[in-house]
Amino acid sequence: MNVLASLAVLGFLILFHEAGHFLAARAQGIRVNGFSIGFGPALIKKELQGVTFALRALPLGGFVSFPDEDSDSNIPKDDPDLLSNRPINQRILVISAGVIANLLLAWLVLFGQATLVGLPSQPSPGVIVMSVQHDQAAEEAGLASGDKITSINGTELGRGQEAVELLVETIKHAPLKTIQLERVRSNKKNILTITPAEYLGNGKIGAQLQANITGENRSAKNFWEIINHSNTQFIDLLSRTINGYQGLFTNFGDTAKQMSGPVKIVEIGAQLSHQGGSGLVLFAALVSINLAVLNSFPFPLLDGGQLMMLILEAIRGRPIPERIQLAFMQSGFVLLVGLSVVLIIRDTSQLNLVQQLINR
């Protein structure tokens, strides 16, 4: 059930992203001829009002298609309702709408939890492990997504962001030194021994950490407290995500190892759902923000790549030659599919069940 819940959340986030593109186009009267979840051959498809809605075989994202891209379309090339014939500002809105939709969804999820469930009376003790990096100290010590760390070297971590900072600072100052963590999993406590690796003079265990905000909730004092709480959580998750992706440009080799494919993302969601609805809400908000930030990159097939082409067109005063646009998009498709296959194979091979089969 936890895996199914994680898959459902991931599918909904992709659906919401593509719905952003679709609705932004239709609201401006721009022609749309396709709405797909996944890539490759269509498993299920239905045509409604001239738009083909499809569920496809490769669950690696989705896309909205336009008649401009269809060589068999009988719509005249000078039709004013084609996306390519609209002003640049309208096209930018269509391209940006997916990222905007995911950011909006993340905020709404956090707002909805604060409204319906309540606000944490105060963070619970300890720090939650969001994810661990393969072959790093955290994984080798036995840490996994969803674990709670309550003390380090016998010192209680306390609560909230201060607990996270205490844990991180202690690890950073202990490269190649043995430290002890008290780990709680399924209400059972045990002591783990871990030796942080040395990286740029600091200790590093290869784990993403989050304050334990899954304790008891209280009703908000007023509507503005809900708004402030939602904004604070949203900004914190967004800034952490952006800082994490910055490593792709400043330290690609190390950061690339931490990238997760669909299999790993579903596994993390399933583990966090053990914490109940609050864990699943955190997973939904975090992945939605990750989809928004990742799609903003100026890479082929991503929204940021298409936005970059529009900006270049605005600077040049005329469209980029079609052969260049085609080569850009085709290279992106090969890169995306290739990277996805590599991540799926890697993440699948690291699943506990697969590891058990391999080690038999």
N, C-alpha and C positions, 0 to 999 in steps of 0.2 A: 504493500500500500504506500509506503514511503517513496519508493521509486516511481510509482504511478503519479503520486502527488507532485513530485519533482518534475516529471515529464509534462504534466498538465500545466504547471506554472511556466515552464520554458516555452511550450507551444503557445500559450496565451500571450507571452511577451513578444514573440515573433509576430503573431497575428496583430497585436496592437501597433507594432512598429509599421507593418505594411499598411494597416488601416490608416495610419497618419498620412502616408503618401497618397493613398487612394482618395480619402476624403478631401485633402487639400486640392487635388486635381478636380474632382467632381464639383466642389464648391465654387470653383472658378470657371466651370463650364468646359474644362479641358477633356478631350476624348480619352477614355481608358478602355482597353480591350482585354485585359487579363489581370487576375489577382491570384497569386500562387503561394502556397506554403510548401517549402522544400524546392529542390531542383530535380532535373531529370524527367523520366517518363511519368505521366499522370496516372495515379492510382484511382482517383475519383475526380470527375470534373462535371460541372453543370454550367450551362449558359443562361444568364439572366440579363435582360435588357442590353444585349450586345456585349456583355462582359463575361468572359470564361473564368469561372472560379474553379481552382484545382488544388488537390492535395497530391504532392509529388513524392517520388521514391526516396530521394536523398534529403534527410531532415537537417540540412545545413543552413537554414535561413529561409528566405522567401523573396518574392519580387512582385512589383506591379509593372505591367507592360503597357505600351502605348502603340497606337497604329503607326506612328512614325518609324518604329523599329521593325514593322512587318512588311516585307517586300511584296507580299501577296495582297496587301490591303488595296481596296478599290476607292479609298478616300483620296481626293486630289491633294497633291503635295502642298498646294497653296491654301488649303483649308485653314481658316483663322483659328479653329478650335483644336488644331494639332499642337502638342506641347512645344515642338520646335519653332512654331510660328508665334508663340506668345512672348511678351517682353521678358527680359532677363529676370526682373524682380519677381514675376509670377513663377518662373521656372525654379528660381532659388527657393521660393516658399515650398514648392512641391518636393524638391530634393531634401530640404531641411526638415520637412514635417515628420519624418520617421524618428529622427533624433529628438525632436521636440516632444513627440508622442511618448517616447520611452522615459524622458526626464519627467514629463507630467505624470505618467503612470507611477513612477517610483514615489513621487511626492504624494500622490493620491493614496497609494497603498499605506504609506506611513501616516497620513492624515486619517485614513479610515480606521487604522488600528487604534490611534489615539482617541478617536471619537467613539468607536464602538466598544473597545476593550478597556480603554483608559490609559493613563500615564503611569510609568513605573513610580511607585512610591519613593523608591531609591534603587540604584543598581544593586543587584545581589552581589555577594562576595565572589571574588575570583575573576578570571579572564577566560573567554571562550576561544577555542582554536577554530578558526574559520576554514582553513585549508593547510595542507602540508605539502612541501615540495619533495618529489621523489629523490631517493638516495641522499637526502640531507639529514642532519642530526636529529631533527624532530621525528621524522619517520623511523629512523633507525632506533630511536629510544622507545618507540611504540605509540607516539601521539597520533591522533587522527581527528578529522573534522568532527566538531560537536563535543570534544573533550573540554572539561573545565579544569583550569589550573588555579589552585587556591593558595599555594605558598611556594616560596623558592628558598632553598637552603634553610628551611625551618622558619622563615619569616612570612607571616601572613601578608598577602598582597593587598587586602582591603577591597575597596569597591571603585567602580567607575573608571574614568580615564586615568586617574592617578594610579590605579592598579596596573593598567596596561603599561604606563610609562615606567613604573618601578620594575616590572618584569623585563621590558625591553632594555632599560639601562643596565640592569644586572647582567643580562646576557651579553650586551655590547662590551662590557668591561671584563668579560671572562673568556676570551678566545683561548681555545685549547685547554681550558680548565674544566674539571668535572664539577657539575652543579646538580642539585637534587630538586625535583619538582614534585609537589603533591598533585596527583591527577584524580579527578572524579569522573567516572563513566558509569552510567546506569545506576547511580546512587552508591557506587562502590569506590572507596578510596584506596589508592596505593601510591607508593613512592617510585618515581622513575629517575634513573641516573642518565644525564645527558652531557655531552661535551660539545659546546659550540665550536664550529669551524672558524678559522680566521679569515676575514675578508676585509682588505684595506685597513688592517690594524684593529678591527673590531670583531667581536664575537657575533656569530650568525647561526641560527638553527633551521632556517628555511620554513617558517610558519607565518601565516597571516593571523593576527590576533584582534580580538574585539572585546570591548567591555561587556560584562555579563548583565544584559538589560532584560533578562527574561524572568524577573521576579514578580512579586505581587503588584497589582495595578490599583490605581485610585482614580476616581472621577476628576476630571479637570475642573478647576475653579471657575473658569469662564472660557468662552470661545477663543479669545486671544491667546490663552495659555496653550490650547491645542495647536494653533497656528505657529506659535513660537517654538514649541517642541518639535513639530513636523519640520519646520525650516532648519532647526539646529541639526536634527538627524540627517536630513537630506544633504545639507552642506558638508557635514562630516564625511558621509559616504562618498559624495562626489569628489571632494578634495583628496581623500585616500585613494580613490580609483585613478584620478589624474596623476597623482604622484607615483603610483605604481607603474603606469604606462610610460612615464617619463624615462624609466630605465631602458625602454626599447631603443631610445636614442642616445642615452649616455652610457649604457652598459648592456648592449644587446645580447652578448653571449650568455651572461648570467641570467638576465631577465627572461630570455626566450625559453629557458628551461622551466620557468614557472607558468608558462602559458598552458591553459587547459582547453581540451576539446569537448565536444558534446558529452562524451561518456563520463569524463571527470566532473563536469558541471552537474550532471544528473546525480552522480554519486555524492557530491557535496550537498546538494539539495536534499537527498534522502537522509543523509546523516544529520543535517540541521533540523529536519522535520521531526526527529526524535524529541526535540525540545518542545514540540507542540506547535500551535498556530503561530506563536511569536517567532519561532525559528524559521518557519516557512515564509512569513512576512518579510523578515530580514533578508532571506534568500531572494525573494521576488524583487525587492527594492534594489539589492546589490547587483543582481544580474541585469535588471533593466537599465541601471546606470552604466554598467559595463558595456551593454549593447550600444547605448548612446555615445559613449566616449570612443569606443572602437570604431563605430561607423563614421565618426568625424575625421578619422585619419585620411589624408589625401592619397589613398591607394586605389588602384583599379577595382571596380565593382562595388566599392564602398561608397556611401553617400558623400563622404569627403572628397573622394576622387572625382565624382561627377560635379561637385560644387567647384572644385579647382578648375575643371574645364570651362565652367560657366564664367568664372572670374577671368580666366585667360581670354575668353571670347569678349568680355566686356572691355578688357584692356586693349585688345587688338581692334575692336570695332567690327569684327566679322567672325563667323564661326570657325572653329578649328577644323582643318580638312578631315573629311570622313575617314580616310585611310588611317590617319593618325589616331582618331577616336576609336576606330575598330581595333587597331593593333593594341591600343591601351587597354580596352575592355577584354579582348581575348587573352592577353597575357595575365590579366587579373583573374580570369576564370580558371586558367590552368594553375595559377599560384594558389587560389582559394581552395580548389578541390584537392590539389596535392598536399597542402598544409593540413587540411581537414582529415584526409586519409591517414597521414602520418600521426596526427594527434589522436585519432580514434584508435589506431593500432597500438600506440604507446600507452594510452590511458587504459585500454582494455587489458593489455598485458600486465598492468599493475594492480588490477582488481584483486581483492583478497581471494575470491573463488578461483580465478585463473592461476594465481600464484600457488595455491594449494594443489591444483592439478599438475602444475609444472614440477613442483617439488616432490611429488609422489615417487 
